[in-house]
Amino acid sequence: MAEGQELLLREDMKRVVARLHEEQTHVEPYRDDYRRLLDNHGKMIRAAMVILFARACRPTREPVDERVITGAAAIEMLHLATLVHDDVLDDAPIRRKQPTVHTIRGNKAAIYLGDLILSRYMEIMAEIAPNTDFIREQAGTVCEIVGGELYQESGRHHTDITVDYYDKTISGKTAALFRLACLTGIRLACLRPGQAMEETARTFGGNLGMAFQIIDDINDFDLDKDTGKPKLEDIRDGIYTLPVLLGLKRDKDFRAVIESDSPKDVLDYLQGHPELAEESRQTARDYLGRAAQAMEDSPVNRDVRTLLDELVQALTSQV
């Protein structure tokens, strides 16, 4: 990565963090909770996708427009809102090494705070929208994300769900937001992005998001890897991710292990069948390969393409 481009991206992301920190709520009793939620933002990879694709069709050495920074912050707010809701549904005690808001304020307040952040995301996007199609795309993607979460909820504790069902779930709940982040960048920065640029953004973002979720699901079973949240959460909550579904597909006796409601027994089974995690990793690598392929012969400028390629390589090295 060229040092100058890395520095520019770091400066862009500092501006996104500052923009998030400007956000306040008029609901006085929960002002501090709102502030803590927005400040506990993690690595902001989705916001970075907005920035990078905004730079994809313009001179990369110029500062990005403030509207792009605002859009990146809003995308991060959408992501944070979904996490607040997820933590309530999953009764998760920790998120990014911090107590979750529902453990401090209760479920009702947490849900409303998630709704407040979601509402503010929609308000911000309406303020910076270049046209009504932009708003329609944002709203439609939120519907996809909620649909993915509903697919996941419907599949809880069902040992007969398939890998195809899992793909449909994560395509909505995770990949759709990655895709939206990439598209938001070009919508806010490129006057006429063109079909090739749009297709690159869709393909890259969607495949990166699929890989990202699969990697996260694999890591839930890796007790040695610190992810900032409790381990074995999914299996404890009856959410069957790719390693588990592959095991169910291959071994009918694994169903009894799942139905015993013992996360440790499931972990022991998976550790005794390392090929299940390896096949899941290969699936993630395949998605990352498709994301990288989307960059080949794309209209994305060379500097941004280099940064995106290095992101894919970094994720691939973690699988």
GISULHU-V768370 format. One record per residue. N is the residue number from 1. RES is the residue in one small letter. PHI is phi in whole degrees, -180 to 180 (999 if undefined). BURIAL is + if it has 16 or more other C-alpha atoms within 10 Angstrom, else -. D_LAST is the distance of its C-alpha to the last C-alpha in Angstrom with 1 decimal. Layout:
N|RES|PHI|BURIAL|D_LAST ; N|RES|PHI|BURIAL|D_LAST
This chain:
1|m|999|-|21.1 ; 2|a|-65|-|24.9 ; 3|e|-58|-|26.0 ; 4|g|-63|-|28.3 ; 5|q|-70|+|25.8 ; 6|e|-62|-|23.5 ; 7|l|-65|-|26.6 ; 8|l|-60|+|27.7 ; 9|l|-64|+|24.5 ; 10|r|-61|-|24.8 ; 11|e|-66|-|28.4 ; 12|d|-59|+|27.7 ; 13|m|-69|+|25.3 ; 14|k|-62|-|28.0 ; 15|r|-66|+|30.4 ; 16|v|-65|+|28.3 ; 17|v|-60|+|28.1 ; 18|a|-64|-|31.9 ; 19|r|-65|+|32.5 ; 20|l|-62|+|30.7 ; 21|h|-70|-|32.9 ; 22|e|-73|-|36.0 ; 23|e|-67|-|35.5 ; 24|q|-132|-|38.0 ; 25|t|-118|+|39.3 ; 26|h|-81|-|43.0 ; 27|v|-83|-|42.5 ; 28|e|-53|-|43.8 ; 29|p|-63|-|42.9 ; 30|y|-118|-|39.2 ; 31|r|-62|-|39.0 ; 32|d|-69|-|37.2 ; 33|d|-64|+|34.6 ; 34|y|-60|+|34.0 ; 35|r|-64|+|33.6 ; 36|r|-64|-|31.1 ; 37|l|-62|+|28.9 ; 38|l|-72|+|28.8 ; 39|d|-81|-|28.2 ; 40|n|-94|-|25.2 ; 41|h|-101|+|23.1 ; 42|g|70|-|19.7 ; 43|k|-81|-|17.9 ; 44|m|58|+|19.6 ; 45|i|-65|+|17.0 ; 46|r|-70|+|19.3 ; 47|a|-63|+|22.3 ; 48|a|-63|+|20.8 ; 49|m|-64|+|20.4 ; 50|v|-59|+|24.1 ; 51|i|-62|+|25.0 ; 52|l|-64|+|23.1 ; 53|f|-75|+|24.5 ; 54|a|-66|+|27.9 ; 55|r|-82|+|27.8 ; 56|a|-69|+|26.8 ; 57|c|-126|+|30.4 ; 58|r|-147|+|32.5 ; 59|p|-58|-|33.2 ; 60|t|-78|+|30.2 ; 61|r|-89|-|32.4 ; 62|e|-93|-|34.3 ; 63|p|-62|-|33.5 ; 64|v|-76|+|32.2 ; 65|d|-62|-|34.8 ; 66|e|-61|-|35.1 ; 67|r|-64|+|34.7 ; 68|v|-67|+|31.1 ; 69|i|-59|+|30.4 ; 70|t|-64|+|32.0 ; 71|g|-64|+|30.0 ; 72|a|-65|+|26.7 ; 73|a|-64|+|28.1 ; 74|a|-66|+|29.1 ; 75|i|-60|+|25.8 ; 76|e|-66|+|24.4 ; 77|m|-65|+|27.3 ; 78|l|-59|+|26.5 ; 79|h|-61|+|23.0 ; 80|l|-62|+|24.6 ; 81|a|-62|+|27.3 ; 82|t|-66|+|24.9 ; 83|l|-68|+|23.2 ; 84|v|-60|+|26.7 ; 85|h|-66|+|27.6 ; 86|d|-58|-|24.4 ; 87|d|-65|+|25.2 ; 88|v|-68|+|28.7 ; 89|l|-61|-|27.8 ; 90|d|-92|-|25.3 ; 91|d|52|-|27.6 ; 92|a|-78|+|24.8 ; 93|p|-82|+|26.4 ; 94|i|-135|+|23.9 ; 95|r|-139|+|21.9 ; 96|r|53|-|20.4 ; 97|k|67|-|22.4 ; 98|q|-120|-|25.6 ; 99|p|-60|-|27.8 ; 100|t|-72|+|27.5 ; 101|v|-66|+|30.7 ; 102|h|-71|+|31.9 ; 103|t|-74|-|32.0 ; 104|i|-99|-|34.4 ; 105|r|-110|-|36.3 ; 106|g|96|-|36.0 ; 107|n|-64|+|34.5 ; 108|k|-62|-|37.1 ; 109|a|-63|-|36.9 ; 110|a|-64|+|33.1 ; 111|i|-62|+|33.3 ; 112|y|-66|-|36.0 ; 113|l|-66|+|34.1 ; 114|g|-61|+|31.1 ; 115|d|-63|+|33.7 ; 116|l|-64|+|35.3 ; 117|i|-66|+|32.2 ; 118|l|-61|+|31.6 ; 119|s|-64|-|35.3 ; 120|r|-67|+|35.1 ; 121|y|-55|+|32.1 ; 122|m|-65|+|34.3 ; 123|e|-64|-|37.3 ; 124|i|-62|+|35.5 ; 125|m|-64|+|34.3 ; 126|a|-66|-|37.8 ; 127|e|-70|-|39.2 ; 128|i|-104|+|37.1 ; 129|a|-60|+|37.0 ; 130|p|-74|-|38.2 ; 131|n|-165|-|39.5 ; 132|t|-71|-|39.5 ; 133|d|-62|-|36.8 ; 134|f|-61|+|34.4 ; 135|i|-64|+|35.4 ; 136|r|-62|-|35.2 ; 137|e|-67|-|31.6 ; 138|q|-62|+|30.6 ; 139|a|-65|-|32.5 ; 140|g|-63|-|31.2 ; 141|t|-71|+|27.6 ; 142|v|-59|+|28.4 ; 143|c|-61|-|29.9 ; 144|e|-62|+|26.7 ; 145|i|-63|+|24.7 ; 146|v|-63|-|27.4 ; 147|g|-61|+|27.5 ; 148|g|-62|+|23.8 ; 149|e|-65|+|24.5 ; 150|l|-68|-|27.5 ; 151|y|-60|+|25.7 ; 152|q|-63|+|23.5 ; 153|e|-64|-|26.6 ; 154|s|-65|-|28.5 ; 155|g|-90|+|25.9 ; 156|r|-58|-|25.9 ; 157|h|67|+|26.9 ; 158|h|-100|-|27.3 ; 159|t|-82|+|25.9 ; 160|d|-101|-|27.0 ; 161|i|-72|+|24.6 ; 162|t|-109|+|22.6 ; 163|v|-63|+|19.2 ; 164|d|-61|-|21.3 ; 165|y|-64|-|22.5 ; 166|y|-60|+|19.1 ; 167|d|-60|+|18.2 ; 168|k|-64|+|21.6 ; 169|t|-63|+|20.9 ; 170|i|-76|+|17.7 ; 171|s|-62|+|19.2 ; 172|g|-82|+|22.0 ; 173|k|-70|+|20.7 ; 174|t|-123|+|17.7 ; 175|a|-63|+|17.6 ; 176|a|-61|+|21.4 ; 177|l|-72|+|21.2 ; 178|f|-61|+|18.7 ; 179|r|-62|+|21.0 ; 180|l|-62|+|24.1 ; 181|a|-59|+|22.9 ; 182|c|-64|+|22.7 ; 183|l|-66|+|26.0 ; 184|t|-61|+|27.7 ; 185|g|-59|+|27.1 ; 186|i|-74|+|29.0 ; 187|r|-64|+|31.5 ; 188|l|-87|+|32.6 ; 189|a|-121|+|32.7 ; 190|c|-104|+|33.4 ; 191|l|-63|-|37.0 ; 192|r|-135|-|36.4 ; 193|p|-63|+|32.7 ; 194|g|82|-|33.5 ; 195|q|-65|-|31.8 ; 196|a|-65|-|29.4 ; 197|m|-67|+|28.0 ; 198|e|-61|+|27.8 ; 199|e|-65|-|26.0 ; 200|t|-62|+|23.4 ; 201|a|-62|+|22.9 ; 202|r|-64|+|22.7 ; 203|t|-69|+|20.3 ; 204|f|-62|+|17.9 ; 205|g|-63|+|18.1 ; 206|g|-63|+|17.8 ; 207|n|-70|+|14.8 ; 208|l|-62|+|12.9 ; 209|g|-65|+|14.1 ; 210|m|-61|+|13.1 ; 211|a|-63|+|9.4 ; 212|f|-59|+|9.9 ; 213|q|-69|+|11.7 ; 214|i|-62|+|9.6 ; 215|i|-61|+|6.7 ; 216|d|-61|-|9.9 ; 217|d|-68|+|11.3 ; 218|i|-64|+|8.9 ; 219|n|-65|+|9.3 ; 220|d|-62|+|13.0 ; 221|f|-98|+|13.2 ; 222|d|-97|+|11.7 ; 223|l|-69|-|15.1 ; 224|d|-87|-|14.2 ; 225|k|-103|-|12.0 ; 226|d|-82|-|14.5 ; 227|t|-111|-|14.0 ; 228|g|80|-|17.8 ; 229|k|-147|+|18.7 ; 230|p|-61|+|19.7 ; 231|k|-90|+|17.5 ; 232|l|60|+|18.2 ; 233|e|-64|+|19.8 ; 234|d|-63|+|19.0 ; 235|i|-66|+|20.4 ; 236|r|-64|+|23.2 ; 237|d|-94|-|24.2 ; 238|g|75|+|24.1 ; 239|i|-101|+|21.1 ; 240|y|-102|+|19.4 ; 241|t|-95|+|15.8 ; 242|l|-57|+|14.0 ; 243|p|-58|+|13.5 ; 244|v|-68|+|17.2 ; 245|l|-66|+|18.5 ; 246|l|-66|+|17.3 ; 247|g|-66|+|19.1 ; 248|l|-64|+|22.1 ; 249|k|-67|-|22.3 ; 250|r|-95|-|22.5 ; 251|d|-136|-|24.5 ; 252|k|-65|-|27.4 ; 253|d|-74|-|27.8 ; 254|f|-65|+|24.6 ; 255|r|-57|+|26.5 ; 256|a|-65|-|28.8 ; 257|v|-64|+|26.1 ; 258|i|-61|+|24.9 ; 259|e|-73|-|28.5 ; 260|s|-72|-|29.3 ; 261|d|61|-|27.8 ; 262|s|-124|-|26.2 ; 263|p|-54|+|22.6 ; 264|k|-64|-|22.7 ; 265|d|-65|-|23.8 ; 266|v|-64|+|20.9 ; 267|l|-61|+|18.4 ; 268|d|-61|-|20.4 ; 269|y|-63|+|20.3 ; 270|l|-66|+|16.5 ; 271|q|-68|-|16.3 ; 272|g|-81|-|19.0 ; 273|h|-130|-|17.2 ; 274|p|-62|-|13.7 ; 275|e|-64|-|13.7 ; 276|l|-70|+|13.4 ; 277|a|-67|+|10.0 ; 278|e|-66|-|9.0 ; 279|e|-65|-|10.9 ; 280|s|-65|+|9.3 ; 281|r|-63|+|5.7 ; 282|q|-65|-|8.1 ; 283|t|-62|+|9.9 ; 284|a|-63|+|7.4 ; 285|r|-63|+|7.2 ; 286|d|-63|+|10.9 ; 287|y|-65|+|11.6 ; 288|l|-64|+|10.2 ; 289|g|-62|+|12.4 ; 290|r|-68|+|15.2 ; 291|a|-63|+|14.9 ; 292|a|-64|+|15.3 ; 293|q|-64|-|18.1 ; 294|a|-63|+|19.9 ; 295|m|-79|+|20.5 ; 296|e|-68|-|22.3 ; 297|d|59|-|26.0 ; 298|s|-87|-|25.7 ; 299|p|-79|+|28.4 ; 300|v|-63|+|26.0 ; 301|n|-66|+|27.5 ; 302|r|-61|-|26.0 ; 303|d|-62|+|25.2 ; 304|v|-68|+|23.2 ; 305|r|-59|+|21.4 ; 306|t|-62|+|20.4 ; 307|l|-64|+|19.0 ; 308|l|-68|+|17.1 ; 309|d|-62|+|15.7 ; 310|e|-69|-|14.6 ; 311|l|-63|+|12.9 ; 312|v|-61|+|10.9 ; 313|q|-63|-|10.1 ; 314|a|-65|-|9.2 ; 315|l|-66|+|6.7 ; 316|t|-61|+|5.4 ; 317|s|-69|-|5.6 ; 318|q|-90|-|3.8 ; 319|v|-84|+|0.0
